[in-house]
């Protein structure tokens, strides 16, 4: 049986009063000259708390934000993101596009090199994109770049990889052809799937190319050490073209899924940043760590996925009923301490090209009426008085925040006569569940924008997006709308089609939308170069640490 949030708050308060005194006395710094993996002391090291271990360091196998944060430090694509989350040139110094909007020519910078000194050339991108689309690779995220000509047919085994619309024109120019114009294409190229790869190291070591001894990177940092459930160490890449302006000597990522433990380590000066705050301590953090607590808008949605492959969650009435019983304002304000917004749309607000998103139909209905309608729907589906008892299991990754949310939702569902069990696992196991998709009832999930476009959220409902469609949702009308939007050239018409698709998704409710994210970061005042942005992207290339 799960304990209620705040049950042990008294002990936490005692600890934090003591810790607060330490902060006033010693500041939010960290011990200077901390060694890296037994090496000589480093001049400047960013100690970063991370929400868990990366599941994979192969850019074509990774799917989570944890992995993206690390891979963006190791590899750089044709474009990259600056400290404010804006697209800037990366390996490509410039590019042009034809009048039809489908042929791009990228001119690669002459000083781009791999961490072993090899020059980065157009063929490195040709090899990487072909590997991404090759069915044998099994890349779960391949469909994000179906914008490339023939990509989808190659990924489905209908064409050879050589038919992909990517070719090296010469030693410095890469040409990319698209299926049709895509206004968001350049933004896609900042994603982890669009990184170049060092072919010789992959051919020499196979899947072991991700090991510290074998990995050849082209980003600002190189992989020095990875100890699962402990830490991952990156060191500055001397061959990076802008290494002269990279202040950090190293970054150390610590796997800290326990938010309370991470907060204690932050207050003790052992880490200088962390991506979250335990919800039961938000009031304390606001009172005592206001200078370090960054709460900013974020393009992210927090939701539960129903396994629509089996009963009763294949029944739309059951999904709608469970959605109607949720008090999202309570979750946002009382459970998350006002650091999240109530979520009524699948696409989060704040995407300029999309406008205001669609919302669930029950949004403005009185809560008591919603409860009555939910009971009626469950009765129609055969549950409730005179029928079967609905029992559900919520699977979630270990986190005080996720558990508190699930406990609150289970309590809300009690009013419908629903019995709820919670099953929590570590982050690596939970995300593996979402990828491999054995049978489940309900699984906690969420999505952060890879690029600011509604399609990047709505594609999670497409039936052919098997790797990322956690709900295994299949709807021909929805698939048709998404295909129409993909080939539509007119922005206004495309926006209307995507809004229609979102309305359909919210009516079917394969995903139970709950909250819209805000970023909640703990950032030491000594960490310089940290810029708030809606993608919550903070490259080490721009970070320095004050004495």
VEXDREN-2710 file (C-alpha; in Angstrom, 1 decimal):
% VEXDREN-2710
k/r/px/py/pz
1/UNK/0.0/0.0/0.0
2/UNK/1.4/3.4/-1.0
3/UNK/2.0/6.0/1.7
4/UNK/0.3/9.4/1.2
5/UNK/2.5/12.3/0.1
6/UNK/3.8/14.3/3.0
7/UNK/3.6/11.4/5.5
8/UNK/7.2/11.9/6.5
9/UNK/7.4/15.6/5.9
10/UNK/8.4/16.4/9.5
11/UNK/11.8/14.6/9.1
12/UNK/12.4/16.3/5.8
13/UNK/11.7/19.7/7.4
14/UNK/14.2/19.0/10.1
15/UNK/16.8/18.0/7.6
16/UNK/16.2/21.0/5.3
17/UNK/16.4/23.5/8.2
18/UNK/19.8/22.2/8.9
19/UNK/20.7/22.2/5.2
20/UNK/19.4/25.8/4.8
21/UNK/21.9/26.9/7.4
22/UNK/24.7/25.2/5.6
23/UNK/23.7/27.0/2.4
24/UNK/23.8/30.3/4.1
25/UNK/27.2/29.6/5.4
26/UNK/28.8/27.9/2.4
27/UNK/26.7/28.9/-0.7
28/UNK/25.5/26.7/-3.5
29/UNK/28.9/25.8/-4.9
30/UNK/30.8/22.6/-5.2
31/UNK/34.3/21.5/-4.2
32/UNK/36.8/23.0/-6.5
33/UNK/39.3/20.8/-8.4
34/UNK/37.2/17.6/-8.3
35/UNK/39.0/14.7/-10.1
36/UNK/37.5/12.8/-13.0
37/UNK/37.7/9.1/-12.9
38/UNK/41.0/9.1/-11.0
39/UNK/42.6/11.6/-13.4
40/UNK/44.3/14.9/-12.3
41/UNK/42.0/17.5/-10.9
42/UNK/39.9/19.4/-13.5
43/UNK/39.7/23.1/-13.6
44/UNK/36.0/23.4/-14.4
45/UNK/33.5/20.5/-14.0
46/UNK/29.7/20.7/-14.3
47/UNK/28.2/18.2/-11.9
48/UNK/24.8/17.5/-13.4
49/UNK/22.0/15.5/-11.7
50/UNK/20.1/13.5/-14.3
51/UNK/16.7/11.7/-13.9
52/UNK/18.2/8.3/-14.6
53/UNK/20.6/6.3/-16.8
54/UNK/20.5/6.5/-20.6
55/UNK/19.0/3.4/-22.1
56/UNK/21.3/3.7/-25.1
57/UNK/24.1/6.0/-26.3
58/UNK/23.5/5.0/-29.9
59/UNK/21.7/8.0/-31.5
60/UNK/19.6/5.6/-33.5
61/UNK/18.4/3.6/-30.5
62/UNK/17.8/6.4/-28.0
63/UNK/14.3/7.7/-27.3
64/UNK/14.3/9.6/-24.0
65/UNK/15.2/13.1/-22.9
66/UNK/17.9/11.7/-20.7
67/UNK/19.6/10.2/-23.7
68/UNK/19.1/13.4/-25.8
69/UNK/20.8/15.6/-23.1
70/UNK/23.9/13.4/-23.3
71/UNK/24.0/12.8/-27.0
72/UNK/23.7/16.5/-27.8
73/UNK/27.0/16.9/-26.0
74/UNK/28.7/14.1/-27.8
75/UNK/27.5/14.6/-31.4
76/UNK/26.7/17.7/-33.5
77/UNK/24.4/17.6/-36.6
78/UNK/24.2/19.9/-39.5
79/UNK/22.5/22.4/-37.2
80/UNK/22.5/22.7/-33.5
81/UNK/20.9/24.8/-30.7
82/UNK/22.3/27.8/-28.9
83/UNK/21.9/28.5/-25.2
84/UNK/18.4/30.0/-25.9
85/UNK/17.2/27.0/-27.8
86/UNK/17.5/28.7/-31.2
87/UNK/18.7/26.9/-34.3
88/UNK/22.2/27.9/-35.4
89/UNK/24.7/26.4/-37.9
90/UNK/26.4/23.3/-36.6
91/UNK/28.6/21.1/-38.8
92/UNK/27.0/22.9/-41.8
93/UNK/28.3/26.5/-42.1
94/UNK/25.5/27.4/-44.5
95/UNK/22.7/26.0/-46.6
96/UNK/20.4/26.8/-49.5
97/UNK/17.1/25.5/-50.6
98/UNK/15.6/25.3/-54.1
99/UNK/12.4/27.2/-55.1
100/UNK/10.3/24.1/-54.7
101/UNK/11.4/23.7/-51.1
102/UNK/12.5/20.1/-51.4
103/UNK/16.3/20.2/-52.3
104/UNK/18.7/21.4/-49.7
105/UNK/22.4/21.9/-50.2
106/UNK/24.5/22.0/-47.0
107/UNK/28.1/23.4/-47.1
108/UNK/30.1/21.7/-44.3
109/UNK/32.6/23.7/-42.3
110/UNK/36.2/22.9/-43.2
111/UNK/37.3/22.6/-39.5
112/UNK/34.8/20.1/-38.3
113/UNK/36.6/17.0/-37.0
114/UNK/35.9/13.8/-35.1
115/UNK/37.5/13.2/-31.7
116/UNK/40.2/11.0/-33.2
117/UNK/41.2/13.8/-35.6
118/UNK/39.4/12.6/-38.7
119/UNK/37.6/15.2/-40.8
120/UNK/33.8/15.2/-40.7
121/UNK/32.7/14.8/-44.3
122/UNK/29.3/14.6/-46.1
123/UNK/29.6/10.8/-46.3
124/UNK/29.4/10.6/-42.5
125/UNK/25.9/12.0/-42.8
126/UNK/25.0/9.8/-45.8
127/UNK/26.1/6.7/-43.8
128/UNK/24.2/7.8/-40.7
129/UNK/20.9/8.6/-42.4
130/UNK/21.0/5.3/-44.3
131/UNK/21.7/3.4/-41.1
132/UNK/18.8/5.2/-39.4
133/UNK/16.3/4.1/-42.1
134/UNK/17.7/0.6/-42.6
135/UNK/15.1/-1.9/-41.2
136/UNK/17.9/-3.9/-39.7
137/UNK/18.9/-1.0/-37.4
138/UNK/15.4/-1.1/-35.7
139/UNK/15.6/2.6/-35.0
140/UNK/12.4/3.5/-32.9
141/UNK/12.7/7.1/-33.9
142/UNK/13.3/6.7/-37.6
143/UNK/9.9/8.1/-38.6
144/UNK/10.8/11.5/-37.3
145/UNK/12.8/11.9/-40.5
146/UNK/10.3/10.4/-42.9
147/UNK/10.5/13.9/-44.4
148/UNK/13.6/12.6/-46.4
149/UNK/12.8/11.3/-49.9
150/UNK/12.0/7.6/-49.9
151/UNK/12.7/7.3/-46.1
152/UNK/9.5/5.7/-45.2
153/UNK/9.6/3.1/-48.0
154/UNK/13.2/2.3/-47.1
155/UNK/12.4/1.9/-43.4
156/UNK/9.5/-0.5/-44.3
157/UNK/11.8/-2.6/-46.5
158/UNK/10.3/-1.5/-49.8
159/UNK/13.4/0.2/-51.2
160/UNK/17.2/-0.2/-50.6
161/UNK/18.9/2.3/-48.3
162/UNK/20.8/3.7/-51.3
163/UNK/17.5/5.2/-52.6
164/UNK/17.4/7.6/-49.7
165/UNK/17.4/11.3/-50.8
166/UNK/20.8/12.1/-49.3
167/UNK/24.0/12.2/-51.2
168/UNK/27.5/13.7/-51.0
169/UNK/27.9/16.2/-53.9
170/UNK/31.6/16.6/-53.2
171/UNK/34.0/16.7/-50.3
172/UNK/32.3/19.7/-48.7
173/UNK/28.6/19.6/-49.9
174/UNK/25.7/17.4/-48.7
175/UNK/22.5/17.3/-50.7
176/UNK/19.2/16.3/-49.0
177/UNK/16.0/15.8/-51.0
178/UNK/12.6/15.8/-49.2
179/UNK/9.3/14.0/-50.1
180/UNK/7.6/17.4/-50.1
181/UNK/8.3/20.8/-48.6
182/UNK/8.4/20.7/-44.8
183/UNK/8.7/24.1/-43.0
184/UNK/10.1/22.4/-39.9
185/UNK/12.8/20.4/-41.6
186/UNK/15.7/22.5/-40.5
187/UNK/14.5/22.2/-36.9
188/UNK/14.4/18.4/-37.3
189/UNK/18.1/18.4/-38.1
190/UNK/18.9/19.4/-34.5
191/UNK/17.4/16.1/-33.2
192/UNK/19.5/13.2/-32.0
193/UNK/18.6/11.0/-34.9
194/UNK/20.1/13.5/-37.4
195/UNK/23.7/13.3/-36.0
196/UNK/26.6/12.0/-38.2
197/UNK/28.3/8.8/-37.3
198/UNK/31.9/7.6/-37.5
199/UNK/31.5/4.6/-39.9
200/UNK/34.9/3.0/-39.2
201/UNK/34.4/2.8/-35.5
202/UNK/30.9/1.2/-35.9
203/UNK/32.2/-1.3/-38.5
204/UNK/35.1/-2.2/-36.2
205/UNK/33.2/-2.5/-32.9
206/UNK/29.5/-3.1/-33.9
207/UNK/27.1/-2.2/-31.1
208/UNK/30.1/-1.7/-28.8
209/UNK/31.0/1.5/-30.6
210/UNK/29.1/3.3/-27.7
211/UNK/31.6/2.2/-25.1
212/UNK/34.0/4.8/-23.8
213/UNK/37.0/3.1/-25.2
214/UNK/35.5/3.0/-28.7
215/UNK/33.2/6.0/-29.1
216/UNK/34.3/8.6/-31.7
217/UNK/32.3/11.8/-31.3
218/UNK/32.2/15.1/-33.1
219/UNK/30.5/17.3/-30.5
220/UNK/32.0/19.6/-27.8
221/UNK/32.6/16.6/-25.5
222/UNK/33.8/13.0/-25.6
223/UNK/32.8/10.0/-23.5
224/UNK/35.3/9.2/-20.8
225/UNK/33.4/6.9/-18.4
226/UNK/30.0/5.3/-17.9
227/UNK/29.1/3.4/-14.7
228/UNK/25.4/2.5/-14.8
229/UNK/23.4/3.6/-11.8
230/UNK/26.2/5.9/-10.8
231/UNK/27.7/8.4/-13.2
232/UNK/28.6/9.2/-16.8
233/UNK/31.7/11.4/-17.5
234/UNK/32.3/13.6/-20.5
235/UNK/35.5/15.5/-21.2
236/UNK/36.2/18.3/-23.5
237/UNK/36.9/17.3/-27.1
238/UNK/40.1/19.1/-28.2
239/UNK/39.2/18.5/-31.9
240/UNK/35.9/20.3/-31.7
241/UNK/36.0/23.3/-34.0
242/UNK/34.9/25.8/-31.3
243/UNK/36.8/24.1/-28.4
244/UNK/38.6/27.4/-27.7
245/UNK/35.3/28.9/-26.5
246/UNK/34.2/25.8/-24.5
247/UNK/34.9/26.8/-20.8
248/UNK/34.2/23.4/-19.2
249/UNK/36.8/20.7/-18.9
250/UNK/34.2/18.1/-18.1
251/UNK/30.6/17.2/-17.3
252/UNK/29.6/14.5/-14.9
253/UNK/26.0/13.2/-15.2
254/UNK/24.8/11.5/-12.0
255/UNK/21.9/9.1/-12.2
256/UNK/19.5/10.4/-9.6
257/UNK/15.9/9.2/-10.0
258/UNK/15.1/9.9/-6.4
259/UNK/14.2/13.6/-6.4
260/UNK/14.6/14.1/-2.7
261/UNK/18.1/12.6/-2.8
262/UNK/18.9/14.9/-5.7
263/UNK/17.7/17.9/-3.7
264/UNK/19.9/17.0/-0.7
265/UNK/22.9/16.6/-3.0
266/UNK/22.2/19.9/-4.6
267/UNK/21.9/21.6/-1.3
268/UNK/25.2/20.0/-0.2
269/UNK/26.9/21.4/-3.3
270/UNK/27.6/17.9/-4.8
271/UNK/25.7/18.8/-8.0
272/UNK/25.1/22.2/-9.6
273/UNK/21.9/21.4/-11.5
274/UNK/19.0/19.0/-11.5
275/UNK/16.0/18.7/-13.8
276/UNK/13.2/18.4/-11.2
277/UNK/12.1/19.1/-7.6
278/UNK/10.2/16.7/-5.3
279/UNK/6.6/18.1/-5.3
280/UNK/6.3/17.8/-1.5
281/UNK/9.3/20.2/-1.1
282/UNK/8.3/22.9/-3.6
283/UNK/7.1/25.3/-0.9
284/UNK/10.4/24.8/0.9
285/UNK/12.5/25.3/-2.3
286/UNK/10.6/28.5/-3.1
287/UNK/11.2/29.8/0.4
288/UNK/14.8/28.9/0.8
289/UNK/16.3/28.3/-2.7
290/UNK/14.4/30.9/-4.7
291/UNK/17.6/32.1/-6.4
292/UNK/18.3/28.6/-7.7
293/UNK/14.7/27.5/-8.6
294/UNK/13.9/28.1/-12.3
295/UNK/10.3/27.5/-13.3
296/UNK/9.8/28.3/-17.0
297/UNK/7.3/27.5/-19.8
298/UNK/8.0/24.2/-21.6
299/UNK/6.7/22.5/-24.7
300/UNK/5.8/19.3/-23.0
301/UNK/2.7/17.2/-22.2
302/UNK/2.3/14.8/-19.3
303/UNK/-0.2/12.0/-19.9
304/UNK/-1.1/8.3/-19.3
305/UNK/-1.2/5.8/-22.2
306/UNK/-4.0/3.2/-22.3
307/UNK/-3.1/-0.1/-23.8
308/UNK/-5.8/-0.1/-26.4
309/UNK/-4.9/-3.6/-27.7
310/UNK/-7.0/-5.4/-25.0
311/UNK/-10.2/-5.1/-22.9
312/UNK/-11.4/-3.0/-21.3
313/UNK/-9.1/-0.2/-22.5
314/UNK/-9.9/-0.9/-26.1
315/UNK/-13.3/0.5/-25.2
316/UNK/-13.5/4.3/-25.9
317/UNK/-16.3/4.7/-23.2
318/UNK/-13.9/3.4/-20.5
319/UNK/-11.1/5.7/-21.5
320/UNK/-13.5/8.7/-21.7
321/UNK/-15.0/7.9/-18.3
322/UNK/-11.6/7.7/-16.6
323/UNK/-10.6/11.0/-18.2
324/UNK/-13.8/12.8/-17.0
325/UNK/-13.1/11.9/-13.4
326/UNK/-9.7/13.7/-13.3
327/UNK/-9.5/17.0/-11.5
328/UNK/-6.6/18.5/-13.4
329/UNK/-6.6/21.8/-11.5
330/UNK/-6.0/19.8/-8.3
331/UNK/-3.2/17.9/-9.8
332/UNK/-1.5/21.1/-11.1
333/UNK/-1.9/23.2/-8.0
334/UNK/-2.0/20.8/-5.0
335/UNK/0.1/17.9/-6.2
336/UNK/2.6/19.8/-8.4
337/UNK/2.6/23.0/-6.3
338/UNK/1.7/25.2/-9.2
339/UNK/4.7/24.2/-11.3
340/UNK/2.5/22.5/-13.9
341/UNK/-0.6/23.6/-15.8
342/UNK/-3.8/21.7/-16.1
343/UNK/-3.7/19.7/-19.4
344/UNK/-6.7/19.6/-21.6
345/UNK/-4.9/19.4/-25.0
346/UNK/-2.5/16.8/-26.4
347/UNK/-0.4/19.5/-28.1
348/UNK/0.8/22.0/-25.5
349/UNK/0.0/25.7/-26.0
350/UNK/2.8/27.9/-27.2
351/UNK/3.5/26.6/-30.8
352/UNK/3.2/29.7/-33.0
353/UNK/2.5/27.8/-36.2
354/UNK/-0.4/25.9/-34.6
355/UNK/-2.2/28.5/-32.5
356/UNK/-4.5/27.5/-29.7
357/UNK/-4.8/23.7/-29.5
358/UNK/-8.0/21.6/-29.4
359/UNK/-9.2/20.6/-25.9
360/UNK/-11.1/17.7/-24.4
361/UNK/-14.9/18.1/-24.8
362/UNK/-15.5/17.8/-21.0
363/UNK/-13.2/20.7/-20.1
364/UNK/-15.9/23.2/-19.2
365/UNK/-18.5/20.8/-17.8
366/UNK/-19.3/21.0/-14.1
367/UNK/-17.3/18.4/-12.1
368/UNK/-20.4/16.7/-10.7
369/UNK/-21.9/16.4/-14.1
370/UNK/-18.7/14.9/-15.4
371/UNK/-18.8/12.3/-12.6
372/UNK/-22.4/11.4/-13.5
373/UNK/-21.5/11.1/-17.2
374/UNK/-18.4/9.0/-16.3
375/UNK/-20.5/6.6/-14.3
376/UNK/-23.1/6.3/-17.1
377/UNK/-20.3/5.5/-19.6
378/UNK/-18.8/2.8/-17.4
379/UNK/-22.3/1.3/-16.8
380/UNK/-22.7/1.1/-20.6
381/UNK/-19.4/-0.7/-20.8
382/UNK/-20.6/-3.2/-18.2
383/UNK/-18.9/-1.7/-15.1
384/UNK/-20.3/-0.4/-11.8
385/UNK/-23.4/-1.3/-9.7
386/UNK/-24.9/-4.5/-11.2
387/UNK/-21.9/-5.0/-13.4
388/UNK/-18.2/-5.9/-13.1
389/UNK/-15.7/-4.1/-11.0
390/UNK/-13.2/-2.1/-13.0
391/UNK/-9.6/-2.8/-11.8
392/UNK/-6.7/-1.0/-13.3
393/UNK/-3.0/-1.0/-12.9
394/UNK/-1.0/2.2/-13.4
395/UNK/2.7/1.6/-14.3
396/UNK/5.1/4.4/-13.6
397/UNK/8.7/5.2/-13.2
398/UNK/10.1/5.7/-9.7
399/UNK/9.6/9.3/-8.7
400/UNK/7.9/11.0/-5.7
401/UNK/6.2/13.3/-8.2
402/UNK/4.8/10.5/-10.4
403/UNK/3.7/8.4/-7.5
404/UNK/1.9/11.4/-5.8
405/UNK/0.1/12.0/-9.1
406/UNK/-0.9/8.4/-9.4
407/UNK/-2.1/8.2/-5.8
408/UNK/-4.3/11.3/-6.4
409/UNK/-5.8/9.9/-9.6
410/UNK/-6.5/6.5/-7.9
411/UNK/-8.4/8.4/-5.2
412/UNK/-10.4/10.3/-7.9
413/UNK/-11.3/7.1/-9.6
414/UNK/-12.6/5.6/-6.3
415/UNK/-15.7/7.8/-6.8
416/UNK/-16.4/5.7/-9.9
417/UNK/-16.0/2.4/-8.1
418/UNK/-12.6/1.8/-9.8
419/UNK/-9.9/-0.1/-7.9
420/UNK/-6.4/1.0/-8.8
421/UNK/-3.0/-0.6/-8.2
422/UNK/0.4/1.1/-8.7
423/UNK/3.5/-0.6/-10.1
424/UNK/6.6/1.5/-10.0
425/UNK/10.0/0.6/-11.6
426/UNK/13.2/2.4/-12.3
427/UNK/13.3/4.8/-15.3
428/UNK/15.3/2.5/-17.5
429/UNK/12.9/-0.4/-17.0
430/UNK/9.9/1.8/-17.5
431/UNK/11.0/3.3/-20.7
432/UNK/11.9/-0.1/-22.0
433/UNK/8.3/-1.1/-21.3
434/UNK/7.1/1.8/-23.4
435/UNK/9.4/0.7/-26.2
436/UNK/8.8/-3.0/-26.1
437/UNK/5.1/-2.8/-25.2
438/UNK/4.1/-6.0/-23.4
439/UNK/0.5/-6.0/-22.3
440/UNK/-0.3/-3.4/-19.6
441/UNK/-3.3/-1.4/-18.5
442/UNK/-2.1/2.2/-18.1
443/UNK/1.4/3.6/-18.3
444/UNK/2.7/7.0/-17.3
445/UNK/4.3/8.8/-20.2
446/UNK/5.0/12.3/-21.5
447/UNK/6.4/14.1/-24.5
448/UNK/8.7/17.0/-25.0
449/UNK/9.0/18.8/-28.3
450/UNK/11.9/17.7/-30.5
451/UNK/11.0/20.7/-32.7
452/UNK/8.2/23.3/-32.3
453/UNK/5.5/21.8/-34.5
454/UNK/2.2/20.1/-33.6
455/UNK/3.0/17.2/-35.8
456/UNK/5.8/16.2/-33.4
457/UNK/3.1/15.5/-30.7
458/UNK/0.3/14.2/-32.9
459/UNK/2.4/11.6/-34.7
460/UNK/2.3/9.6/-31.4
461/UNK/-1.2/8.5/-32.4
462/UNK/-0.3/7.2/-35.8
463/UNK/-0.7/3.5/-36.2
464/UNK/2.4/3.2/-38.3
465/UNK/4.5/4.8/-35.5
466/UNK/4.7/1.5/-33.7
467/UNK/7.8/2.3/-31.7
468/UNK/6.5/5.6/-30.2
469/UNK/2.7/5.0/-30.2
470/UNK/2.7/3.8/-26.6
471/UNK/-1.1/3.3/-26.6
472/UNK/-1.0/1.1/-29.8
473/UNK/-3.8/3.3/-31.1
474/UNK/-5.2/2.5/-34.5
475/UNK/-7.7/4.7/-36.3
476/UNK/-8.0/5.0/-40.0
477/UNK/-9.5/8.5/-40.0
478/UNK/-6.7/9.7/-37.8
479/UNK/-4.0/8.2/-39.9
480/UNK/-5.7/9.8/-43.0
481/UNK/-5.7/13.2/-41.4
482/UNK/-2.1/12.9/-40.4
483/UNK/-1.1/11.9/-43.9
484/UNK/-3.0/14.8/-45.4
485/UNK/-1.2/17.2/-43.1
486/UNK/2.1/15.7/-44.0
487/UNK/1.7/16.5/-47.7
488/UNK/-0.2/19.7/-47.4
489/UNK/1.8/22.8/-48.6
490/UNK/-0.6/25.6/-47.4
491/UNK/0.1/26.5/-43.8
492/UNK/-3.5/27.5/-43.0
493/UNK/-4.9/24.3/-44.4
494/UNK/-2.2/22.2/-42.7
495/UNK/-3.1/23.8/-39.4
496/UNK/-6.8/23.1/-39.8
497/UNK/-6.1/19.4/-40.6
498/UNK/-3.9/19.0/-37.5
499/UNK/-6.5/20.6/-35.3
500/UNK/-9.1/18.2/-36.7
501/UNK/-6.7/15.3/-35.9
502/UNK/-6.1/16.5/-32.4
503/UNK/-9.8/16.8/-31.7
504/UNK/-10.3/13.2/-32.9
505/UNK/-7.4/12.0/-30.7
506/UNK/-8.9/13.8/-27.6
507/UNK/-12.3/12.3/-28.3
508/UNK/-10.9/8.8/-28.6
509/UNK/-8.6/9.3/-25.5
510/UNK/-6.0/6.6/-26.2
511/UNK/-3.8/9.1/-24.2
512/UNK/-5.2/10.5/-21.0
513/UNK/-4.0/14.1/-21.0
514/UNK/-3.3/15.3/-17.5
515/UNK/-0.9/18.3/-17.4
516/UNK/1.2/20.6/-19.4
517/UNK/4.8/20.8/-18.3
518/UNK/6.7/23.7/-17.0
519/UNK/10.5/23.2/-16.6
520/UNK/11.5/22.9/-12.9
521/UNK/15.2/23.2/-12.7
522/UNK/17.5/23.6/-9.7
523/UNK/20.4/25.7/-11.0
524/UNK/23.3/26.9/-8.8
525/UNK/23.9/30.7/-9.1
526/UNK/27.5/29.8/-9.8
527/UNK/26.5/28.2/-13.1
528/UNK/26.8/30.8/-15.8
529/UNK/25.4/30.5/-19.4
530/UNK/22.2/28.8/-18.4
531/UNK/19.4/30.3/-20.5
532/UNK/15.7/29.4/-19.9
533/UNK/14.0/28.2/-23.1
534/UNK/10.8/26.3/-24.1
535/UNK/12.9/23.3/-25.2
536/UNK/14.7/23.2/-21.8
537/UNK/17.9/22.6/-23.7
538/UNK/21.1/23.7/-21.9
539/UNK/24.3/22.8/-23.9
540/UNK/27.5/22.5/-21.9
541/UNK/29.3/24.4/-24.7
542/UNK/27.9/27.6/-23.3
543/UNK/28.3/26.9/-19.6
544/UNK/30.9/28.1/-17.2
545/UNK/31.2/28.1/-13.4
546/UNK/32.0/31.1/-11.3
547/UNK/34.5/30.7/-8.5
END
